[in-house]
Amino acid sequence: MASWTVGNLHGPDGEDWRVPVSELESRITDLSNRLADAEIAAALIQSPVDLYYYAGGRQNGALLIPAVDSAASLEQGGDGATFFVRRSVERAKFESGGSDSCLDIQQFPSLRSFAETLSKMGIDGGLGLQHGEIPADLSQRFGSALASLGAAKDCTEIVHRQREKKSNWELSMMREGANVQRQMFDAVKHSIELGATELELVAAAEEVSRRYGFGGTVQMRRFPLQCDRAVIVSGRAGGIPSFFDSAIGGTGPHPMAGMGSGFTKLRANRPILVDLVHVHRGYVVDATRMFSIGGLGESWLERLSDMVEVSDSVVASLARGDNCSEAWEIGSELATSMGHGEHLMGMQPDQSKFLGHSVGLQLDESPVVARGFDRPLVDNGVMAIEPKLVFDDGSIGLEDTWVRTSQGMERVTLDDSYELVIDC
């Protein structure tokens, strides 16, 4: 059997879809400084999402990133960031930049000797483990194996905070994703007809997303959340609650996939809520628009107009640097004053208590426009703002992904040329 070569690993038309080495270098340096500030000797990155973030790929292994003041760091004459890989070492080398890689790639040693290996590299203190990301048994196993170096600390929040601020390259990935997402909405529009099922519309969006390189999963941070890329719900189906913490539940096709689109058929003059996620080279964009067959009644259009006003108020709040909790109070109080308190983001007792969520490599990043998030969206932070209303006979709302810049909030997803309600 012929062996594979790195020439087999490419994007469309032979494009190099690897994360630029300069990105990896910048991220590793940033984390190295944050670890020193937190007095953690080094971080051991094991979450697949964060392995992609720091190492350019999600091979099976553990990435050691020493603090800048550790003897193991490049700055102090050590080996620096080292990726210990179980499989595939060769692929990890290529994905991290090949001959230009900023990482030392090694075969993973025996776990029994791992502490000794790290000690010889210059690690002389307890490591930071991703207690909030990796399974408990894995965390305990590594904590025990590395106990001779010192008690393990949790570095989950340090990594999460670093990832809140997106680089210009990351933002460019999201903008490319938004272009694909617009084509997904167009495909849904051309598939809408009386009697079609929600899942048939999802299939049209899926075809576009896959054709442009969607990898098959939407990464989620909170356990046990899972998310469909396309949540298209018609009429009452959109207000059926599910396990998913969102305004829109949906029937899903069966109990094991009990959220999102199902076999509900489209009917005339009923709201069709289309919530589409596209993931481009790992990066999420999220948007929602309304569709109908034969038009919507005036009451539905008034509700949508109210949600536009709520969205504008949240965006304006974030733009001026308000805490995310303040943005929640402003938006939710406005919706309540409009008479929508019992329908905002669901119906009692299944209402969700947020109006926006940060996105990046995961759909549910921090911060969130909700109580308890008493800090602003950082510059170059990216958030999906999504006020929605749920009633007995349907759901309505909008959603766009926004980035905070020095000039304010800039919309990443659908621009003003794309109508809020598309009548098919």
N, C-alpha and C positions, 0 to 999 in steps of 0.2 A: 504494500500500500504506500503510495507516495506521501511524503511528509508535507505539511502545510508550510507556507511562507508568509511573512508579514505582508507580502503583496496581495494576499487574500483579504486583508483588513482595510476596507476603505468605504467611503460614503458613495453617493450617487456619482456616476461618471468618473470614478476614480478619485474623487475629492478626498483630501486628508481631513477627517472629522475628529482628529484627536484634540484634546485641550491643549492650547499653546503652552510650551514649557515656561514662558514668562509668567503665565497665570499661576501655574503650580508653584513656582519660586516665590511669588509674591504672597500666596496664601500660606505657605509653610513658614516664611519669615514672620508674617503677622501672628500666626499661632505661637511661634517660638517666643515672641515678645510677650504675648498674653500669658503664656505659661510662667515665664519669669515673674511677671507682676503678681500672679496667683501663688507663687512659691511652690510650683509643681515641677519636679525634675524633668519630666517628659510626658508626653501623651502617647498612648497606644491606641491608634485609630483602627476600629474593627467593623464599624457600621458600613455596609456596602455603599450607601449614599455618600458618606464622608470619604471613603476610599476613592471614589470617583472625583470628589472635590479636591483632594490633596494629591492623589497619585495618578489621576487621569484614567483610571479603570477600576473595575470592581472585582479583581481577582481574589481568590480565597487566600487570605493572609492577614497580617497585622502590620500597620505602618507606625514605626517609632519616630516621633518628632521631638527632639530634645529642646528644652528651654534654652534661650540664647546664652544664659550664664552657666549652662551645664558643660562639664568637660567633654561631653559627647557631641557638642555642637560644632559646626564648622568654624564658628567664630572663636572657639577656644581650642581649635586644632584637632577636633574629633572627626568622626565619619559623617556626622550630620544625619539628616533624615534617611532612614533605612526601612525598606519594605521587605519584610520577611514573608515569603510567598510559599504556600503549599502547592497551588497550581493556578495558573500556568506561569512559570517564571519567565519564559520567553515572551509570552504575550504581555506580561506586566512590564518588561523592559521596553517593548515597543510602545505600549500605550502611554508610558510616562515620558516618552520623547526619544527613545532609542539612544543613539550615541550622544545626544544632547541632553539626556535626562539629568535632572537635578537630584535624583534619588540613587542611593546604593541599593541594588536589588539582590537579595540573597534567598537561598532556599531556607524555609522555616526549619529551625533546629528542633531537637527534641524538647518538649515542654519541660521536662525534668531539668534540662540544662539551660533553659532560657534565661533565668535570672543570672547565672554565671556569665552567659554571653553578653548580656546587657551591662553587667558590672565591668567586664573587660573593656567595653566601649566607653566607659566613663560615667555611666548612670549610677549615682550614689544616693538616691532618695526614692520615696514612693512614687509610683507612676499615676498618671491620670487615666482612668478607664471610663468608658462611655456607659456608665450604669443606667442612664436614661434611654439608651438606644439598643443595647445588645441584650440577649436573653439572660435571665438571672443565673442560670447554671454556668454559662460561659463566663460571666463576670466573676462568679465565685471561684471557678476553676483557675482563671488567670490571677485573681487576687491572691489565692493560696500559693500558686506556683511562684509568684513574684514577691511573696511576703518578706523574704530576706532583705529586699531592697528598701522596705518600709511599707507602711500602711497605704493602700491604694486610696486615691481621692477621685471624686467624680468630676470629669471635665466636660460633661454634656453641655452645660449652659455656656461655657466658654466658646465651644464650637458653634452653638446655635447663635450666639450674639455676633460672632465674626461673620457668619453667613448672611446676616440681615442686610449688610451693605453689599450691593452688587457692583461688580466691576463694569467698565464700559463693554468689555467682551461679553460678559453675561447678559447685559442689557441688549446687545446686538443679537444674541441667540433668541431672546424673548421676542424681539421685533420680527425676526424671521419666522418664529413660530406663529405670531399674530397674522402674518400674511397667509400662512397655510390655514389657520383657523377661519379666516374670512372665506376661503374656498370651501371649507366644511359647511359653513352657514349657507353658502350658495347651493351646495349639493342638497342640503335639506330642503331648501326652498323648492327646488325642481322635483323633489320626490313627494311633496305633499299633495295628497288627493283624498277625496272622501273614501272611507273604508280602509285606508292604509293603517297599519299598526305602528305604534311608537317604535317598535324594534326595527321595522323596515326603514324608518327615517334614520335611526342610529346606524344601520348598515351603510347608508349613503355617506354619512359623515366619516364612519370608520374607514371606508375605502380610500377617501382622500388622505386622511391622517396616516394610514399605513403606507400609502404610495410615497409620501414625503418623509418617511423614515421613523415614524413612531415605533418605539421599541416594545410596546405591549403592556406596560404597567404604568400606573400613576402612583408615585411614591407618596406614602402617608407617614406622618410622624406619630400620631396618637394611636395606641392600641385600643381596640381591635379594628380600627377604621380601614375600610377598603373603598375605593371609589371607581365608578365607571367613568370612562372618558367622555361619554355623551349621555346626559340625562335629559331625555325628551319626554315630556308628560303632557297629556291632554285632559282637559276637564277635571273632574273630581280626582283622577288618579294622582295629580300633582300634590294633593293635600293629604294623601295617605301617609301616616308616619312610618318611619323605618328606624333601623339601628343607627343610621347616619345622622350626625349632628348638623342638620341643615334645615332650612325652611322647607325644601322640597324633598319629600321622601320618594314616593312612587311605588308602584306595585312590584317592580322587578319581574323577571320571567318565572321564578320559582323561589321557594323559601330559602334555599341556600344562597341565592343572589337576590335577596329581598329588598332591593332599593333600585331606583331608577326606572328605566323604560320596561314595559311589558307588552301584553297583547291587547291593550286598550285600542280601539279603533277611532280614527279621527272622525269628528262630526262637524257639521257646519256651525258657524257663529260661536264656537267654543275656543277659549284661549289655549294655544299650544305653546308651552314654555320650552325653549330650546337652550339648554345650558351645556356648552361645549368646552372641553379642556383639550388642548393640544400640548404635547411635550416634544420640544425640539432639542435634540442632543442633550436631553436630561432636564431642560428648563421648561417650567409650566407657564402657560397663559390660560386665563379663565374668563369667559364672557357669556352673557345671556341676552337673548332677544326673543321677542314675542312674534308668533305667527298665527294666522287664522285662515279659515276657508269661508269666504263670504262676509268678512268683516266682524268687528266686535261692537257690542253695544256701548252707548255713551258712558255707562257706569264703569265699565272696564277701562275705558280710555281715561276717565278722570282718575281712577286709582293709579294707573300707570303714570300719569302726569304728577301725582302726588309723590310717587316713588322717585321720579326724576328730581324733584325738589329735595327730597331727603338725601339722595345721593349727592347732589350738589352741596348740601350743607356739610356732609361728612368730608367730602373732598376739600372744601374750603377750610374746614377745621384742621385737617392734617397739613394742608399747605402752609398755614401760619404757625405751625409748630406746636399745636395743642397736643396734650397727651391723648393716647388712643382711647382711654376711658372717658375723657371729655368729649371726644368725637362721638362716642356711643351715646352719651347723655344728650347731646345736641340732636343727633339723628332720631333717636327713639322718642324723645320728648316731642319733636316736631311731628312725627308720625302719629303719636297719641293725640296731639292737639287737632289733628285732621280727622280723628275718629277711628284710627286703625290700630289702636293699642291691642285689641284682642285678636288681630289677624297678622300682625307684623312678624315675619319669619316663622310662620306656622300658626296653628290654632291651639288654644289651651286644651289639654295640659302639655302639649308637645311643641311648644315654641322654643326656638333656638334664641340665644341671647347674644347675638353678635350681628354686626352689619358689614364686616369686612375681615379678611384674613390675608396675611402675608403669603407670598408664593415665591418659589425659587426652584430648587431641586425637589422640593416637596410641596404638596398642595396646601398643607396646613402648617405653615411656618409661623413664627412669631415676629412682631407683636400682632395682636388681634384688636379690632375695634369692638371692645367689650369692657365690662367692669373688671377692675383689677390690673389692667395694663396701663399703669401710671407712668408712661414714658411715650415720647413721640415716635413717629416713624422717622428713621434716620435718613439723611441724605443718601440717595441712591437705594433707598428701601423700596420694595415693590409690593403692592397690595391690591387685591381684588375687592372692590366695593360692590355689595350686592343686596340692596334693600328689596324685599319681596313680600307680597301679601298672599295669604292663603284663605280661601273661602270654600263653602260646601260644593260649589259648582266649578271651581277652577282656581288657578294660581296665576299671579302676574307680577312682573318686576323687571329689573334690568341688572346687568353686571358688566363691569369693565375692569381691566387690570391697569393700574396706574403706577408710575414711578415718581418719587419725590425728588425734585431737582432744586438747585439754588434759586430758580425762578418760580418755584411752586410745584404743583402736581401736573404731570404730563401723562396723557392717556396713551397706553401702549397698544391696546386692542382697537376694535372697530371705531372708525372716526365718524364725524357727523354726517358723512354721506350715506351711512348705513342706517336705514330707518329703524325706529324702535319697535314698530309693528309692521310686519310684512303680510299683506293680504294676498293669499294665493287663490 
